[in-house]
Amino acid sequence: MGPFVVEFYETRDGQRPAEDFLDELDIKMRSKLVMTLKVLQEQGNRLREPYSKHLDDGIFAKKIDMSNAGPYDQGLNESFQTAFKDYFTGTVDEDTAKANFETAIKEKYPELTDVVWPA
């Protein structure tokens, strides 16, 4: 098997949420993820943990190390993943996913009063 081709999921209306997410990251984090994607692209299905995890027949996911994150950060990450799952599958739009995330974290962390999204 040759090298993998990295493809970004595209919604029915042409949006590419994972690519948009990468574009919004600071340069250091984006560079780290892009480099890891290049390794994945070159190594294909030979690449294993800690870089990627086999999910299903021919489907691999990039793993993000959250071991240094505290319980608060992990809680936010879990809420984000839950809220955006429907967005990435095309069930809801981005604004709905953001609203779902905001509702979830304000219930989990009542001391949060405002969420500011990057422009």
C-alpha positions as CSV (number, residue, x, y, z in Angstrom):
1,M,0.0,0.0,0.0
2,G,1.3,3.4,-0.9
3,P,1.3,6.6,1.1
4,F,-2.0,7.9,2.5
5,V,-3.9,10.8,1.1
6,V,-5.1,13.1,3.9
7,E,-8.6,14.2,3.1
8,F,-10.7,16.7,5.1
9,Y,-14.4,15.9,5.7
10,E,-16.6,18.3,3.7
11,T,-20.2,19.0,4.7
12,R,-23.0,19.0,2.2
13,D,-22.8,22.8,1.9
14,G,-19.0,22.7,1.1
15,Q,-17.6,23.5,4.5
16,R,-14.5,21.7,5.8
17,P,-14.7,21.9,9.6
18,A,-11.5,20.1,10.4
19,E,-9.5,22.2,8.0
20,D,-11.2,25.3,9.5
21,F,-10.3,24.2,13.0
22,L,-6.6,23.8,11.9
23,D,-6.6,27.3,10.4
24,E,-7.8,28.8,13.7
25,L,-5.0,27.2,15.8
26,D,-2.0,29.2,16.8
27,I,1.0,28.7,14.6
28,K,2.9,26.3,17.0
29,M,0.0,23.9,17.5
30,R,-0.9,24.0,13.8
31,S,2.7,23.2,12.8
32,K,2.7,20.3,15.2
33,L,-0.5,18.8,13.8
34,V,0.5,19.4,10.2
35,M,3.8,17.7,10.8
36,T,2.0,14.7,12.4
37,L,-0.4,14.5,9.4
38,K,2.6,14.4,7.1
39,V,4.1,11.5,9.0
40,L,0.7,9.8,8.8
41,Q,0.5,10.5,5.1
42,E,4.0,9.0,4.5
43,Q,3.7,6.0,6.9
44,G,0.1,5.1,6.0
45,N,-1.4,2.2,7.8
46,R,2.0,1.2,9.2
47,L,1.7,4.1,11.7
48,R,0.4,3.2,15.1
49,E,0.0,4.7,18.5
50,P,0.9,7.2,19.7
51,Y,0.4,8.9,16.4
52,S,-2.8,7.3,15.2
53,K,-5.5,4.9,16.3
54,H,-7.3,2.4,14.1
55,L,-11.0,3.0,14.3
56,D,-12.7,0.9,11.6
57,D,-12.0,-0.8,8.3
58,G,-9.3,1.4,6.8
59,I,-10.2,4.4,9.1
60,F,-7.5,5.9,11.3
61,A,-7.8,8.9,13.7
62,K,-5.1,11.2,14.7
63,K,-4.6,11.0,18.5
64,I,-4.1,14.1,20.5
65,D,-2.2,13.7,23.8
66,M,-4.3,15.0,26.6
67,S,-2.2,13.4,29.4
68,N,-0.8,16.8,30.6
69,A,-4.3,18.4,30.7
70,G,-6.0,18.8,34.0
71,P,-9.5,17.7,34.8
72,Y,-10.9,21.1,33.9
73,D,-9.3,21.1,30.4
74,Q,-10.3,17.5,29.9
75,G,-13.9,18.4,30.8
76,L,-13.9,21.2,28.3
77,N,-12.4,19.0,25.6
78,E,-15.0,16.3,26.2
79,S,-17.8,18.8,26.0
80,F,-16.3,20.3,22.8
81,Q,-16.1,16.8,21.2
82,T,-19.6,15.9,22.2
83,A,-21.0,19.2,20.9
84,F,-19.2,19.2,17.6
85,K,-19.8,15.5,16.8
86,D,-23.1,16.4,15.2
87,Y,-21.4,19.3,13.3
88,F,-18.7,17.0,11.9
89,T,-21.3,14.5,10.7
90,G,-23.4,17.2,9.1
91,T,-26.4,17.0,11.5
92,V,-26.2,20.5,12.8
93,D,-24.6,23.7,11.6
94,E,-21.6,25.4,13.3
95,D,-23.6,27.9,15.2
96,T,-25.8,25.2,16.7
97,A,-22.7,23.2,17.7
98,K,-21.2,26.2,19.3
99,A,-24.4,26.9,21.2
100,N,-24.6,23.3,22.4
101,F,-21.0,23.5,23.6
102,E,-21.6,26.7,25.5
103,T,-24.7,25.3,27.1
104,A,-22.8,22.1,28.2
105,I,-19.8,23.9,29.7
106,K,-22.0,26.5,31.5
107,E,-23.9,23.6,33.1
108,K,-20.6,21.8,33.9
109,Y,-18.8,24.9,35.1
110,P,-21.3,27.5,36.3
111,E,-18.5,29.9,37.1
112,L,-18.1,30.4,33.3
113,T,-20.3,33.3,32.2
114,D,-19.1,34.0,28.7
115,V,-17.6,32.1,25.8
116,V,-15.6,34.1,23.2
117,W,-15.0,32.4,19.8
118,P,-12.2,33.5,17.5
119,A,-13.3,35.8,14.7
